[in-house]
Amino acid sequence: MADFDYPDWQVTSLQDYIYSLDLSTLPRILEIQSGVYFQGSVYELSGNECCLSTGDLIKIMYVELQKVVCENMDNECKFDLPLNYSGNFKLIPDGFPFTSVEEIVKSLETEKQNSERITFQTFNDIIINHVFIGKEEPITIMSTEFREGQMFADCIVDGDCEQIQAALPFSLKGEFYECDNYKLYTVKDIVKSKTLTKRRVRLAETSGICIPKHLKGALMLSPVYEIQAVMHYRKEVVKIPSTLEVDVRDITEEQKDITFITPLSLTDILNQPHEKFPMLVKILDAPEQQPPFKGECFHSLRKGRVLKIYKKQLLKKVIATSMHNKVSQHFLISINYKGTFRRRPREFATVFDLCNAFSQDDPLNVVVTKDCTWNEGGLSSLYVGDRLTVMFRTTMQVDFDGVLQNIDVLTCSKMSEDEDDDEDEPVMLPLYVEGRFVEDVHDTKRYKILEICDKFKLPFQVKATSKDPSLPTDFLTTFPAIKLEEIIELPHLVFSFLEGPSECFSIPVEWMTMTVCFLEDCPEEDCSLKNAASVEELMDFAYYNVRKCSTPSMNAPPRPPKRSTISRLSPDPAPIRPTCRSPIPDYKQHQPPLPAKGIPVSQKPKILMENEAMPPSLRIPFSMQPVPAASNEYTKVQKGQPNAAPEVPEEEPSDDSDHDYEQIEEGFALTALQKMKRWAL
């Protein structure tokens, strides 16, 4: 590559500028003058979208040769040549005449000593300064110099007998032609010379080697360079091919003190070494999304504001939610929070929740506040007031209608109701059973939040008993209960506004998108004093997003085993099912079916057992026993018989399908019995 530099004022194509560039002078600053623009002057350059508009500035940092394009001038075929191509090339003389020495020099660009030496000949004899140059004698330009007020070309003339030196003025007129040059050039030789890259060449014949068809004839070799440059407001280095059709002007001397603004994300700031902090940055693009915290600080992050970033930290914080109020509020509590908490009893809706909350290090004692009854063999029911101590989780076999099935159970110890009996009763609770359990807590100790996280398993319910003295207002003490849900680790940047350095804040880098640029480094200071608030209130959307991303996926509660059912006896097409608060979706809570004829007395409904225990004179005929009316049907009473019993619809045959039946209302049955007793008397 030639070392000729265009003057700062000269406009040239990007490719010509790169050909003439001296790499030792990098970096260079260029101004885009004009060019071929497509779709708003947006180029897709090496995977980077780049907009080059008139007036834009670019700073060239590095230039690298990418490839060599060879064009066959006879058939206009283009193809790439490897840099290590073994063939040699010869120059093809230019057939057009030159009218002066100055035209030869300028057209062949031989101003520098290390430029290619071009040999030409004159069409007529020349006598100058007592030197005779004959027609068609080879004249080689060795150098150019300025003396006696004009430019001269120092040449060597190969005469018939000897070589002579001659100084030809640029103003010398005549008819000159280029001579054949028998020197051989490699691909690397050609691409390093600006002169040769503009000349036609041909592949030199080598004995025993046939020249490929596409390399026959006049050729032109053109190098293609990759330019690595920086631009205003671009973080990454822009890679531009030298063949891009734009005109440029070198303004390095005019703008040598210019600073190119490099946009940086918060992640880029976080990746800076600790030695770079503290630093001053200016906001280029404010966060577009809604701030994740409630507070004036994050709403003040506007374009143009200057921030002082003190340090970067990896902070542990606890997600907390207020409880027992109409609208829940969510917080991030730092592990360094200086307030204290007292335990509050937790509530559990299912045995599955009990199992998840159980920890070997922290015994779990609960009180049953809702009856839990079921009919599986080998498993006990629970009633309000029972006290349990959770022991361990295991698997057991249970008989379901004669079929043994393995289910997961939670083994607990139930405190005996008899004060004289010191032995506790072990009970097995299926994980799918729902109920209501309240933790039995007798702990009055006050804990720091770090102690709670180390000793207990989250989620955990507490009451804030004393506030953090470093906070002007501690909202946590105003809530009757707070649920500590989980611990998260977030990289933060601790900062303050330049105009208010006394109050510091922390930005969670992963939660906010903001672009800044460096202004200058700040003098070192004691960054340990710069700590942000230990409690921050979360926006609802931020709370749900972090819970969705950070909460590990847990297995769903197990479904109860499938059971066989007895065919229905009632014609009711739409049985009424009791409400169910099961955490298992679509879980059907089965009711005991009505017994068929001939089943044991111990399994008959209550109304039938009471009827058979009466004297025969007081028994209600089976046909008169009350049953619920079918949907959209009315009880018919015969005219003139106000006390007649309701008619019973004919019994439909059993179809062996699975049915659920309504329970016979006990109050309705007792009313019917009382009426029959009066009739009998």
C-alpha positions as CSV (number, residue, x, y, z in Angstrom):
1,M,0.0,0.0,0.0
2,A,1.4,3.4,-1.0
3,D,2.1,6.0,1.7
4,F,0.8,9.0,-0.2
5,D,-1.8,10.9,1.9
6,Y,-4.5,13.1,0.5
7,P,-4.6,16.7,1.8
8,D,-7.2,17.4,4.5
9,W,-9.2,19.5,2.1
10,Q,-9.4,16.9,-0.8
11,V,-12.5,14.8,-1.3
12,T,-11.9,11.3,-2.6
13,S,-13.6,8.0,-2.7
14,L,-13.3,5.7,0.3
15,Q,-11.5,3.1,-1.7
16,D,-8.9,5.5,-3.1
17,Y,-8.3,6.9,0.3
18,I,-7.6,3.5,1.8
19,Y,-5.3,2.6,-1.1
20,S,-3.2,5.7,-0.4
21,L,-3.3,5.5,3.4
22,D,-0.2,5.2,5.5
23,L,-1.1,2.8,8.2
24,S,1.5,4.3,10.6
25,T,-0.6,7.4,10.8
26,L,-3.7,5.7,12.2
27,P,-6.1,6.7,13.7
28,R,-7.6,9.0,11.1
29,I,-10.8,11.0,11.3
30,L,-13.0,11.1,8.1
31,E,-16.1,13.1,7.3
32,I,-18.6,11.5,5.0
33,Q,-19.2,13.8,2.0
34,S,-21.6,11.9,-0.3
35,G,-22.3,8.5,-1.5
36,V,-24.8,5.9,-2.7
37,Y,-27.5,5.6,-0.1
38,F,-30.2,2.9,0.1
39,Q,-33.2,2.8,2.4
40,G,-32.3,5.9,4.4
41,S,-28.6,5.3,4.1
42,V,-28.7,2.2,6.2
43,Y,-26.0,-0.4,5.4
44,E,-25.8,-3.9,6.8
45,L,-22.1,-4.1,7.4
46,S,-20.7,-7.4,8.7
47,G,-23.8,-8.0,10.6
48,N,-23.9,-4.5,12.0
49,E,-26.5,-2.0,10.8
50,C,-24.7,1.2,10.1
51,C,-26.1,4.6,8.8
52,L,-23.6,6.8,7.0
53,S,-25.1,10.2,6.2
54,T,-23.4,13.3,4.8
55,G,-21.6,15.1,7.6
56,D,-21.1,12.0,9.8
57,L,-17.6,11.5,11.3
58,I,-15.8,8.1,11.6
59,K,-12.5,7.4,13.2
60,I,-10.5,4.7,11.4
61,M,-8.7,2.5,14.0
62,Y,-7.5,-0.4,11.9
63,V,-7.3,-1.5,8.3
64,E,-7.0,-5.2,7.3
65,L,-6.7,-6.8,3.8
66,Q,-9.6,-9.1,3.3
67,K,-9.3,-10.4,-0.3
68,V,-8.2,-9.6,-3.8
69,V,-10.7,-9.3,-6.6
70,C,-9.5,-10.1,-10.1
71,E,-11.5,-8.7,-13.1
72,N,-10.9,-10.0,-16.6
73,M,-11.2,-6.9,-18.8
74,D,-12.0,-9.0,-22.0
75,N,-15.2,-10.7,-20.7
76,E,-15.8,-8.6,-17.5
77,C,-15.7,-11.8,-15.3
78,K,-14.8,-11.2,-11.6
79,F,-13.4,-13.7,-9.2
80,D,-11.3,-13.8,-6.0
81,L,-7.6,-14.6,-6.0
82,P,-5.8,-15.9,-3.0
83,L,-3.0,-13.8,-1.6
84,N,-0.6,-16.6,-1.9
85,Y,-1.3,-17.2,-5.6
86,S,1.9,-18.6,-7.2
87,G,1.6,-17.0,-10.6
88,N,3.5,-13.9,-11.7
89,F,2.1,-10.9,-13.7
90,K,3.5,-8.4,-16.2
91,L,2.3,-4.8,-16.8
92,I,0.5,-4.2,-20.1
93,P,1.7,-0.8,-21.6
94,D,-1.0,1.9,-21.8
95,G,-1.5,2.6,-25.5
96,F,-2.7,6.2,-25.0
97,P,0.0,9.0,-25.7
98,F,1.0,11.5,-23.1
99,T,1.5,15.1,-24.1
100,S,3.9,16.2,-21.4
101,V,6.2,14.9,-18.7
102,E,3.9,16.4,-16.0
103,E,1.0,14.3,-17.4
104,I,3.1,11.2,-17.2
105,V,4.0,11.8,-13.6
106,K,0.5,12.7,-12.5
107,S,-1.2,9.9,-14.3
108,L,1.3,7.3,-13.0
109,E,1.6,8.9,-9.5
110,T,5.4,8.8,-9.3
111,E,5.8,11.7,-6.9
112,K,7.4,9.5,-4.2
113,Q,10.8,7.8,-4.4
114,N,9.4,4.4,-3.5
115,S,6.6,4.5,-6.2
116,E,6.7,2.2,-9.1
117,R,9.3,3.3,-11.7
118,I,7.7,3.7,-15.1
119,T,9.6,3.6,-18.3
120,F,8.4,5.5,-21.4
121,Q,9.7,6.6,-24.8
122,T,9.4,9.7,-27.0
123,F,7.9,9.6,-30.4
124,N,10.4,12.3,-31.6
125,D,14.0,13.2,-30.8
126,I,14.5,15.6,-27.9
127,I,17.4,17.9,-27.2
128,I,17.4,19.5,-23.7
129,N,20.2,21.1,-21.7
130,H,22.7,19.7,-24.1
131,V,21.3,16.2,-23.7
132,F,20.2,14.3,-26.7
133,I,17.4,11.7,-26.3
134,G,16.7,9.7,-29.4
135,K,13.4,8.4,-30.7
136,E,12.2,5.2,-28.9
137,E,15.0,5.2,-26.4
138,P,13.7,4.0,-23.0
139,I,13.4,6.7,-20.3
140,T,12.9,5.7,-16.7
141,I,11.7,8.2,-14.1
142,M,13.7,7.7,-10.9
143,S,12.4,10.6,-8.8
144,T,10.9,14.1,-8.8
145,E,12.2,17.3,-7.2
146,F,11.6,21.0,-7.1
147,R,14.4,23.4,-8.0
148,E,14.9,26.7,-9.7
149,G,11.2,27.5,-9.3
150,Q,9.8,24.5,-11.1
151,M,9.4,20.7,-10.9
152,F,11.8,18.3,-12.6
153,A,11.7,14.5,-13.2
154,D,15.1,12.9,-12.7
155,C,15.4,10.2,-15.4
156,I,17.8,7.6,-16.7
157,V,18.0,7.2,-20.5
158,D,19.2,3.9,-21.9
159,G,21.0,5.0,-25.1
160,D,22.6,2.9,-27.8
161,C,26.0,3.1,-26.2
162,E,25.6,4.2,-22.6
163,Q,23.1,5.3,-19.9
164,I,22.8,9.0,-19.3
165,Q,21.0,11.0,-16.7
166,A,18.6,13.8,-17.6
167,A,16.4,16.2,-15.7
168,L,13.2,16.7,-17.7
169,P,11.0,19.6,-16.6
170,F,7.3,19.0,-16.1
171,S,6.6,21.5,-18.7
172,L,8.3,19.6,-21.5
173,K,5.8,18.9,-24.3
174,G,5.9,16.1,-26.8
175,E,4.3,12.7,-27.6
176,F,5.3,10.0,-25.2
177,Y,4.3,6.4,-24.9
178,E,4.8,3.8,-22.2
179,C,7.4,1.0,-22.8
180,D,7.0,-2.6,-22.2
181,N,8.0,-3.6,-18.6
182,Y,9.5,-7.0,-18.3
183,K,9.5,-7.0,-14.5
184,L,7.4,-9.7,-12.8
185,Y,5.0,-9.0,-10.0
186,T,3.2,-11.2,-7.5
187,V,-0.3,-10.7,-6.2
188,K,1.1,-9.2,-3.0
189,D,3.4,-6.8,-5.0
190,I,0.4,-5.5,-6.9
191,V,-2.0,-5.0,-4.0
192,K,0.7,-3.1,-2.0
193,S,1.1,-0.5,-4.8
194,K,-1.6,2.1,-5.6
195,T,-0.1,2.5,-9.1
196,L,-0.2,-1.2,-10.0
197,T,-3.8,-1.7,-8.7
198,K,-4.9,0.8,-11.4
199,R,-2.9,-0.9,-14.2
200,R,-3.8,-3.7,-16.5
201,V,-1.7,-6.8,-16.2
202,R,-1.4,-10.2,-17.7
203,L,-0.4,-13.5,-16.4
204,A,3.2,-14.4,-17.3
205,E,3.6,-17.6,-19.2
206,T,5.4,-20.4,-17.5
207,S,6.8,-23.3,-19.4
208,G,4.9,-26.5,-18.8
209,I,1.9,-24.8,-17.2
210,C,-1.2,-24.0,-19.1
211,I,-2.9,-20.7,-18.3
212,P,-6.5,-21.1,-17.1
213,K,-9.1,-19.7,-19.5
214,H,-10.5,-17.1,-17.0
215,L,-6.9,-15.8,-16.4
216,K,-6.2,-15.2,-20.1
217,G,-6.1,-11.6,-21.4
218,A,-6.0,-8.3,-19.6
219,L,-6.6,-8.4,-15.9
220,M,-7.0,-5.9,-13.1
221,L,-6.3,-6.8,-9.5
222,S,-8.2,-4.8,-6.8
223,P,-7.6,-5.3,-3.1
224,V,-10.6,-5.1,-0.7
225,Y,-9.9,-4.0,2.8
226,E,-12.0,-4.2,6.0
227,I,-12.0,-0.8,7.8
228,Q,-12.6,-0.9,11.6
229,A,-13.9,2.4,12.8
230,V,-15.7,4.0,15.7
231,M,-18.7,6.4,15.3
232,H,-20.7,8.7,17.5
233,Y,-23.2,6.9,19.8
234,R,-22.2,3.4,18.7
235,K,-20.9,1.0,21.2
236,E,-19.5,-1.6,18.9
237,V,-16.7,-1.1,16.3
238,V,-18.2,-0.6,12.8
239,K,-16.6,-2.8,10.1
240,I,-16.8,-1.1,6.7
241,P,-15.6,-2.6,3.4
242,S,-13.3,-0.3,1.5
243,T,-15.4,-0.8,-1.6
244,L,-18.4,1.1,-0.1
245,E,-19.3,3.8,-2.5
246,V,-19.0,6.9,-0.4
247,D,-16.8,10.0,-0.7
248,V,-14.8,11.1,2.3
249,R,-12.6,13.9,3.5
250,D,-9.7,13.6,5.9
251,I,-10.3,16.1,8.8
252,T,-7.8,14.7,11.3
253,E,-6.0,18.0,11.8
254,E,-9.2,19.9,12.1
255,Q,-10.8,17.6,14.7
256,K,-7.8,16.0,16.4
257,D,-9.2,16.8,19.9
258,I,-12.7,15.4,19.2
259,T,-14.0,12.7,21.6
260,F,-16.3,10.1,20.1
261,I,-19.2,9.3,22.4
262,T,-19.5,5.6,23.1
263,P,-22.9,4.5,24.5
264,L,-22.7,2.0,27.3
265,S,-25.4,-0.1,28.9
266,L,-25.7,-0.7,32.7
267,T,-24.2,-4.1,32.1
268,D,-21.2,-2.5,30.4
269,I,-20.7,-0.3,33.5
270,L,-21.0,-3.4,35.7
271,N,-18.3,-5.1,33.7
272,Q,-15.8,-2.3,34.4
273,P,-13.0,-3.1,36.8
274,H,-13.3,-1.9,40.4
275,E,-10.5,0.5,39.8
276,K,-12.7,2.6,37.5
277,F,-15.1,3.5,40.3
278,P,-16.3,6.0,41.2
279,M,-17.2,7.5,37.9
280,L,-19.4,10.2,36.3
281,V,-21.8,9.2,33.6
282,K,-24.4,11.0,31.6
283,I,-27.8,9.5,30.7
284,L,-28.1,9.2,26.9
285,D,-31.4,7.2,26.8
286,A,-33.6,7.1,29.8
287,P,-35.4,3.8,30.7
288,E,-38.4,3.3,28.5
289,Q,-40.0,0.8,30.7
290,Q,-41.9,1.6,33.9
291,P,-39.6,1.7,36.9
292,P,-39.7,-1.5,39.0
293,F,-39.8,0.5,42.3
294,K,-42.1,3.1,43.8
295,G,-40.1,6.2,44.5
296,E,-39.2,9.5,43.0
297,C,-35.6,8.4,42.4
298,F,-36.3,6.1,39.5
299,H,-38.8,8.5,37.9
300,S,-35.9,11.1,37.9
301,L,-33.7,9.1,35.6
302,R,-34.1,11.4,32.6
303,K,-32.0,12.0,29.5
304,G,-29.1,14.4,30.2
305,R,-28.9,13.9,34.0
306,V,-25.5,13.2,35.4
307,L,-25.0,10.3,37.8
308,K,-22.1,9.5,40.1
309,I,-21.7,5.8,40.3
310,Y,-19.7,4.8,43.5
311,K,-19.4,1.0,43.2
312,K,-20.9,-2.2,42.0
313,Q,-22.3,-4.8,44.5
314,L,-23.9,-8.3,44.5
315,L,-26.7,-7.8,47.0
316,K,-28.8,-10.4,48.7
317,K,-32.4,-9.3,49.2
318,V,-35.6,-10.8,50.5
319,I,-38.9,-10.5,48.6
320,A,-41.6,-9.7,51.2
321,T,-45.4,-9.2,51.0
322,S,-47.7,-7.5,53.5
323,M,-50.5,-9.6,54.8
324,H,-54.0,-9.2,56.5
325,N,-54.8,-6.0,54.6
326,K,-57.0,-5.3,51.7
327,V,-54.3,-4.4,49.2
328,S,-51.0,-6.3,49.5
329,Q,-47.8,-4.4,49.1
330,H,-44.5,-5.9,48.0
331,F,-41.0,-5.1,49.1
332,L,-37.3,-5.9,48.6
333,I,-35.6,-6.0,52.0
334,S,-31.8,-6.0,52.2
335,I,-30.0,-8.5,54.2
336,N,-28.4,-5.5,56.0
337,Y,-31.8,-4.3,57.3
338,K,-31.3,-3.2,60.9
339,G,-34.9,-3.7,62.2
340,T,-36.1,-6.7,64.1
341,F,-38.9,-9.2,63.6
342,R,-40.9,-11.6,65.7
343,R,-42.4,-14.9,64.4
344,R,-46.0,-15.2,63.5
345,P,-47.9,-18.4,63.0
346,R,-48.2,-19.6,59.4
347,E,-51.4,-21.0,57.9
348,F,-51.6,-24.0,55.6
349,A,-54.4,-25.1,53.4
350,T,-53.3,-28.6,52.5
351,V,-51.1,-31.4,53.8
352,F,-48.9,-30.7,50.7
353,D,-48.2,-27.2,52.0
354,L,-47.3,-28.7,55.4
355,C,-44.8,-31.0,53.7
356,N,-43.2,-28.1,51.8
357,A,-42.8,-26.0,55.0
358,F,-41.4,-28.8,57.0
359,S,-37.6,-28.8,57.9
360,Q,-35.6,-31.1,60.0
361,D,-33.8,-28.2,61.6
362,D,-37.1,-26.4,62.6
363,P,-39.8,-28.7,64.1
364,L,-43.3,-27.8,62.7
365,N,-46.2,-27.9,65.2
366,V,-49.7,-27.1,64.0
367,V,-53.3,-27.0,65.2
368,V,-56.1,-28.4,63.1
369,T,-58.8,-25.7,62.6
370,K,-61.0,-27.6,60.1
371,D,-62.2,-31.2,60.1
372,C,-60.3,-33.5,57.7
373,T,-62.2,-36.8,57.1
374,W,-61.7,-39.5,54.6
375,N,-62.5,-43.2,54.2
376,E,-59.2,-44.8,53.0
377,G,-58.2,-47.8,55.1
378,G,-55.4,-47.4,57.5
379,L,-55.6,-43.6,57.5
380,S,-57.0,-41.6,60.4
381,S,-59.3,-38.5,60.2
382,L,-58.5,-35.2,61.9
383,Y,-60.8,-32.9,63.8
384,V,-60.8,-29.3,65.0
385,G,-58.4,-28.9,67.9
386,D,-56.1,-31.8,67.1
387,R,-52.4,-30.9,67.7
388,L,-49.8,-32.3,65.3
389,T,-46.0,-32.4,65.0
390,V,-44.8,-33.0,61.5
391,M,-42.2,-35.8,61.4
392,F,-41.3,-37.0,57.9
393,R,-42.6,-37.8,54.4
394,T,-43.0,-41.4,53.3
395,T,-44.9,-43.8,51.0
396,M,-47.5,-46.4,52.0
397,Q,-49.9,-48.8,50.5
398,V,-53.6,-48.1,50.9
399,D,-56.6,-50.3,50.0
400,F,-58.9,-48.6,47.6
401,D,-61.9,-50.8,47.0
402,G,-59.8,-53.9,47.2
403,V,-56.9,-52.5,45.1
404,L,-53.6,-51.7,46.8
405,Q,-52.1,-48.4,45.6
406,N,-48.9,-46.5,46.7
407,I,-49.5,-43.0,47.8
408,D,-47.3,-40.3,49.4
409,V,-48.2,-39.5,53.0
410,L,-46.9,-37.1,55.7
411,T,-46.3,-38.9,59.0
412,C,-47.2,-36.7,62.0
413,S,-47.5,-37.3,65.7
414,K,-50.9,-36.3,67.1
415,M,-50.9,-35.2,70.7
416,S,-53.2,-37.3,72.9
417,E,-56.4,-35.6,74.3
418,D,-56.1,-37.6,77.5
419,E,-53.8,-35.7,79.9
420,D,-52.9,-39.0,81.6
421,D,-51.7,-40.5,78.4
422,D,-48.2,-39.4,77.5
423,E,-47.9,-41.3,74.3
424,D,-48.7,-39.5,71.0
425,E,-50.6,-41.2,68.2
426,P,-48.9,-41.5,64.8
427,V,-51.1,-40.4,61.9
428,M,-50.6,-40.7,58.2
429,L,-51.9,-37.8,56.1
430,P,-52.2,-38.1,52.3
431,L,-50.5,-35.2,50.6
432,Y,-53.6,-34.5,48.5
433,V,-55.9,-33.9,51.5
434,E,-57.1,-30.4,52.1
435,G,-57.8,-28.9,55.5
436,R,-56.8,-25.9,57.6
437,F,-53.8,-25.9,59.8
438,V,-52.3,-23.1,61.9
439,E,-48.7,-23.1,63.2
440,D,-48.4,-23.4,67.0
441,V,-45.7,-20.8,67.8
442,H,-44.4,-20.0,71.3
443,D,-41.3,-18.2,70.2
444,T,-41.1,-14.6,71.4
445,K,-37.5,-13.9,70.4
446,R,-36.7,-11.0,68.2
447,Y,-34.7,-11.8,65.0
448,K,-32.7,-9.9,62.5
449,I,-33.6,-10.7,58.9
450,L,-30.2,-12.4,58.4
451,E,-30.9,-14.8,61.3
452,I,-34.3,-15.7,59.9
453,C,-32.8,-16.5,56.5
454,D,-30.1,-18.7,58.1
455,K,-32.3,-20.5,60.6
456,F,-35.7,-20.9,59.1
457,K,-37.1,-22.1,55.8
458,L,-38.9,-19.5,53.6
459,P,-41.7,-18.6,53.1
460,F,-41.9,-17.3,56.7
461,Q,-44.4,-15.0,58.4
462,V,-43.2,-12.3,60.8
463,K,-44.1,-9.0,62.5
464,A,-41.7,-6.1,62.3
465,T,-41.2,-5.1,66.0
466,S,-38.6,-2.3,65.6
467,K,-37.7,-0.2,62.6
468,D,-34.4,0.4,60.8
469,P,-32.9,3.6,62.3
470,S,-31.2,4.4,59.0
471,L,-34.6,4.9,57.3
472,P,-36.5,8.1,57.7
473,T,-39.7,6.1,57.4
474,D,-40.0,2.4,57.9
475,F,-43.3,1.1,56.4
476,L,-42.7,-2.5,57.6
477,T,-43.6,-1.7,61.2
478,T,-47.1,-0.6,60.1
479,F,-48.2,-4.0,58.9
480,P,-49.7,-6.7,61.2
481,A,-47.9,-9.4,59.4
482,I,-45.3,-9.7,56.6
483,K,-44.6,-12.8,54.6
484,L,-40.9,-13.3,53.7
485,E,-41.0,-15.3,50.5
486,E,-37.6,-16.0,49.1
487,I,-34.0,-14.7,48.8
488,I,-32.7,-13.4,45.5
489,E,-29.2,-12.2,44.5
490,L,-29.0,-9.2,42.2
491,P,-26.0,-7.2,40.9
492,H,-26.5,-3.5,41.7
493,L,-24.9,-0.2,40.9
494,V,-24.8,2.3,43.9
495,F,-25.2,5.8,42.6
496,S,-26.4,9.3,43.5
497,F,-27.4,12.3,41.4
498,L,-24.6,14.8,40.9
499,E,-26.6,17.6,42.4
500,G,-27.6,15.6,45.5
501,P,-24.7,13.3,46.5
502,S,-25.9,12.9,50.1
503,E,-28.7,10.4,49.2
504,C,-27.7,7.1,47.5
505,F,-29.7,4.6,45.5
506,S,-29.1,1.2,43.9
507,I,-30.0,0.2,40.4
508,P,-30.7,-3.6,39.8
509,V,-28.8,-3.9,36.5
510,E,-30.9,-6.8,35.2
511,W,-34.2,-5.0,35.8
512,M,-33.5,-1.7,34.0
513,T,-32.4,-0.8,30.5
514,M,-30.6,2.5,30.2
515,T,-27.8,3.9,28.1
516,V,-25.1,6.2,29.5
517,C,-21.7,7.5,28.4
518,F,-18.5,8.2,30.4
519,L,-17.8,11.8,31.3
520,E,-14.7,11.5,33.5
521,D,-13.3,9.6,36.4
522,C,-13.9,10.8,39.9
523,P,-11.3,11.0,42.6
524,E,-11.3,8.0,44.9
525,E,-13.3,8.3,48.1
526,D,-14.6,6.1,50.8
527,C,-17.3,4.1,49.0
528,S,-18.3,2.1,52.1
529,L,-20.3,5.0,53.3
530,K,-22.5,5.0,50.2
531,N,-25.3,2.5,50.9
532,A,-28.7,2.6,49.4
533,A,-32.0,2.2,51.3
534,S,-32.5,-1.2,52.9
535,V,-36.2,-1.4,52.0
536,E,-37.7,-0.6,48.6
537,E,-41.3,-1.0,47.6
538,L,-41.8,-3.0,44.4
539,M,-44.4,-2.3,41.7
540,D,-46.9,-5.1,41.3
541,F,-45.7,-6.0,37.8
542,A,-42.1,-6.2,38.9
543,Y,-43.0,-8.4,41.9
544,Y,-44.9,-10.9,39.7
545,N,-42.1,-10.9,37.1
546,V,-39.4,-11.7,39.7
547,R,-41.5,-14.3,41.3
548,K,-42.2,-15.9,37.9
549,C,-38.5,-16.0,37.0
550,S,-36.9,-16.7,40.4
551,T,-39.3,-19.2,42.0
552,P,-38.1,-22.8,41.2
553,S,-40.7,-25.0,39.6
554,M,-42.3,-27.3,42.1
555,N,-44.1,-30.5,41.6
556,A,-47.9,-30.2,41.8
557,P,-49.7,-31.8,44.6
558,P,-50.5,-35.5,43.9
559,R,-54.0,-36.4,42.7
560,P,-56.0,-38.8,44.8
561,P,-56.2,-42.4,43.5
562,K,-59.1,-43.3,41.3
563,R,-61.9,-45.3,42.9
564,S,-64.7,-47.4,41.7
565,T,-68.3,-46.2,42.6
566,I,-71.6,-48.0,43.2
567,S,-74.4,-47.5,40.7
568,R,-76.8,-44.7,41.5
569,L,-80.3,-45.5,42.8
570,S,-81.8,-42.0,42.6
571,P,-83.2,-40.7,39.4
572,D,-81.9,-37.2,40.1
573,P,-80.0,-36.2,36.9
574,A,-78.2,-33.3,38.5
575,P,-76.8,-34.2,41.9
576,I,-75.7,-31.3,44.1
577,R,-72.0,-31.5,45.0
578,P,-70.6,-29.8,48.0
579,T,-68.1,-27.0,47.5
580,C,-64.5,-28.1,47.4
581,R,-61.3,-26.0,48.1
582,S,-59.0,-28.7,46.8
583,P,-55.7,-27.3,45.4
584,I,-55.9,-30.0,42.8
585,P,-57.5,-28.8,39.6
586,D,-60.7,-30.7,38.6
587,Y,-60.6,-32.9,41.7
588,K,-64.0,-34.5,42.2
589,Q,-64.8,-35.0,45.9
590,H,-66.9,-38.2,46.1
591,Q,-69.8,-38.6,48.5
592,P,-70.8,-42.0,50.0
593,P,-73.4,-43.6,47.6
594,L,-76.8,-44.8,48.8
595,P,-76.8,-48.5,49.5
596,A,-78.4,-51.1,47.3
597,K,-80.9,-53.7,48.4
598,G,-79.6,-56.3,50.7
599,I,-76.5,-54.5,51.9
600,P,-75.6,-54.8,55.6
601,V,-77.6,-52.8,58.1
602,S,-74.5,-51.0,59.3
603,Q,-74.1,-49.4,55.9
604,K,-77.7,-48.3,55.4
605,P,-78.7,-44.7,55.4
606,K,-79.8,-43.2,58.7
607,I,-83.4,-42.8,57.8
608,L,-83.8,-46.5,57.0
609,M,-82.1,-47.6,60.2
610,E,-84.4,-45.5,62.4
611,N,-87.4,-46.8,60.5
612,E,-86.5,-50.4,61.2
613,A,-85.9,-49.7,64.9
614,M,-89.6,-48.5,65.4
615,P,-92.6,-50.7,66.2
616,P,-94.3,-52.0,63.1
617,S,-97.3,-49.7,63.7
618,L,-95.1,-46.6,63.5
619,R,-92.9,-47.6,60.5
620,I,-93.2,-45.6,57.3
621,P,-94.0,-47.7,54.3
622,F,-91.0,-47.7,51.9
623,S,-93.1,-46.3,49.2
624,M,-93.8,-43.3,51.4
625,Q,-90.3,-42.5,52.5
626,P,-89.4,-39.0,51.4
627,V,-86.9,-38.5,48.6
628,P,-85.7,-35.2,47.0
629,A,-87.7,-34.1,44.0
630,A,-86.1,-34.3,40.6
631,S,-84.9,-31.2,38.9
632,N,-87.8,-29.0,37.5
633,E,-90.4,-31.4,38.9
634,Y,-93.0,-30.5,41.5
635,T,-94.6,-32.7,44.2
636,K,-98.1,-33.6,43.3
637,V,-100.9,-33.6,46.0
638,Q,-104.2,-35.2,45.4
639,K,-107.2,-32.9,45.5
640,G,-109.1,-33.3,48.7
641,Q,-106.3,-35.0,50.5
642,P,-104.1,-32.3,52.0
643,N,-102.0,-34.7,54.1
644,A,-101.3,-37.2,51.4
645,A,-97.7,-38.3,51.0
646,P,-95.9,-37.1,47.9
647,E,-95.9,-39.4,45.0
648,V,-92.7,-41.4,44.3
649,P,-91.6,-41.7,40.7
650,E,-91.0,-45.1,39.4
651,E,-87.5,-46.4,39.9
652,E,-85.4,-46.6,36.8
653,P,-83.3,-49.7,36.2
654,S,-79.6,-49.5,37.2
655,D,-77.3,-49.0,34.3
656,D,-74.0,-49.7,36.1
657,S,-72.7,-46.3,35.3
658,D,-70.8,-44.0,37.8
659,H,-73.2,-41.6,39.6
660,D,-73.1,-39.3,42.5
661,Y,-76.1,-39.0,44.7
662,E,-77.5,-36.2,46.9
663,Q,-77.4,-36.8,50.6
664,I,-80.8,-37.1,52.2
665,E,-81.4,-34.1,54.3
666,E,-81.7,-35.2,57.9
667,G,-84.1,-32.5,58.9
668,F,-86.5,-33.3,56.2
669,A,-86.5,-37.0,57.2
670,L,-87.2,-36.2,60.9
671,T,-90.1,-34.0,59.9
672,A,-91.7,-36.8,57.9
673,L,-91.2,-39.2,60.9
674,Q,-93.0,-36.8,63.3
675,K,-95.9,-36.6,60.9
676,M,-96.3,-40.4,60.7
677,K,-96.2,-40.7,64.5
678,R,-99.1,-38.3,64.7
679,W,-101.0,-40.2,62.1
680,A,-100.4,-43.5,64.0
681,L,-101.7,-42.0,67.3
